[in-house]
Amino acid sequence: MAVTPQQGLFFLVLRRMRAPLIALILILAVSTVGLTLAPGVDVDGQPSRLSFFHAFYFISYTATTIGFGEIPVTFSDQQRLWVIVCIYLSVVGWAYAFSAVLALFQDAAFLGAVRSERFAGKVGRIREPFYLICGYGETGRLICRALDHLGLRAVVLEKDPGKAGDVELHEYLADIPVLAADASQPEILRIAGLTNPRCKGVMALTNDDQANLAIAISARLLAPKLPALCRVEHPDSAANMASFGTRHIINPFARFGEYLALALRAPAAYHLLTWLTGVPGTTIRRHRDPPRGPWVLCGYGSFGAAMVEALDREALPVTIIDRHPARDLTRTWIEGDATGAQALTGAGIGQAVGIVAGTANDVDNLSVVVTARELNPRLFTVLRQNNFANRALFEAFDSDVTVVSSEIIAHECLAILTTPLLDLFLQEIQHREDAWSREILDALTGRFDWVVPAVWSLRFNLPQTPAVHRHLMQPGSRMDLGTLLRDPHDRYSALPCAALLLRREGGTAEMLPGADTQIQLGDELLLVGRPRAQRDLALTVENANTLIYVQTGTDLPGGWLWQWLARRRKSAEQSR
Amino acid sequence: MNLEKVIFGFFIVLAATLNFGFFIGDIDNPVHHDVYELFAAIVVNLIATVLKFGDRTQIGAVHLSTSLVADLQLLAAAMVWGYGTHILGQGMTPEITTSVVSLSGGALFANIVSVIILIAETIMQRR
């Protein structure tokens, strides 16, 4: 028999209450029987006994301490003797039952069961799409904030009860159900809604590769169609995940390596990418383009290795400074402490154009870049920040690029989950000329500023765009993009948004579709713009009257009655 | 041997036997049906019900439901008895006796089902 968490709680209470309930039944039974056996006298002074009916009545009100007195007739001394026993027995029985109930409410297992039941109930009551986030660390917090900002729901699983409690401290607009439990257990994932049809994606963001791997396997087997996003730090874990078909494996270091390579090769494309994938509502600070020339890298760990690979791809010479002796003899390797000027000078910091401070120690990284800047003020600095708590220090030091892996993962997750088309667009810009990207970047940031815009996609079908769907189903009707993107409050101005990409049903994608592009059913459109434009466009595509206003400028009345009156007035005018 | 199993079996069989003891006899003759036996049957049935609480298995669920049926029937019998002897005030007339005994007969059937399940469970486990 399948047991839901609610039933589980019910059974737990029943099992714990077994002994106290039996004790109460026995006490009441013994008391009642005893009272029927005790000799008494009736109204006429004749010997008689209480019947079961009266005895049970008396015991019921005595045991519950209501105490109506001696009913139906005054008791004999023998009966009173037995009643004394009954009173003390029932007090003991109730005390035992109450203490059992109180102990149950204090019990850790019971409280855990109550919490997980409440959590499951909350998840079950979510009536809109939600994302399941496993691990509420720095990354999880960023993603929750961004989802909340976008008006999307999230469900959080976190192993550490302290961190799980943080969810309630960070104020979110929507209620985020959170459970302190180990997300690597399939049953916990199921309670959190992994198999719920409203779950739109699962993110494994714990700082433990093994746990992320377990979540990926559960997601793959229990909900094969669900997009699973997994954070991973070691390449072998990534290979393991890839082997059973995890679609999105996010290695923040490798990802930043790709970004760095892109920034070196095509700076405008890189800026466009950071602007489009930023955390919504934040402002992107445009840094200078990374220069080409000799680089110095401090700390050859997994991050350092990814950076070296990126610089190699762009054929830039790298000098590595590491505390350990050379592991890779093909490279220029200086064994020493990069925080000191000696090692940096030895690595040729004077001639270098850039430095990557990539050790796992935040203080070391800061020390390295401060010393290096003193030796060569024009250096382009790439600074790795490991711990969120040190943010103030990193902000104070004005680095060109600060690498925060939690932010990289968060951006990546959001881009994949909320706008799948964006990935297509970003891949395309990486293959185009940089001048092309620069043109788009200047046009868009000129219009929308450097604040991270809302990026969203729209599919022209019945559920998402009912008004457009109905309009296009009429024979001979047309709809061009320029008309659709007019302001529904004032059709003579355009909405503050731009179409980046249009994907036809067949699969051909058109970059930057023009205003005269005809929209067909099944098209998917990627849009970028102000959040207001997203709301206004939703109004246009959902409300037939708004759509007609945008197309023709006539304001149609809303209800049937008003429409009927309007038709009557119109026909009356015509007949006149 | 498991003490819990002994107690469990004891109460289930005792519930059935007490119920049977009350039920047996001429259906309308109050002399054949002692009210103390009815009371004992009710108490033992209630205890048997509580003992079945919290079993998540399929067989445990059927166990619990048969016990609940027996409780319901016996409590109905007790209410009819109370109504007949105290509210109508005519004592145990043949009509009231028949009604009480037939209700307890229904409970007896539920108790027999319970015992059969107990036996089936024991045979199934073969331990």
Interface residues (C-beta under 8 A of the other chain):
Chain A: M1 V3 Q7 G8 F11 L12 L14 R15 R16 M17 R18 L21 I22 I25 L26 A29 T32 V33 T36 S51 F52 F53 H54
Chain B: V35 Y36 F39 V43 L46 I47 V50 L51 F53 G54 D55 R56 T57 Q58 A61 A78 W81 G82 T85 H86
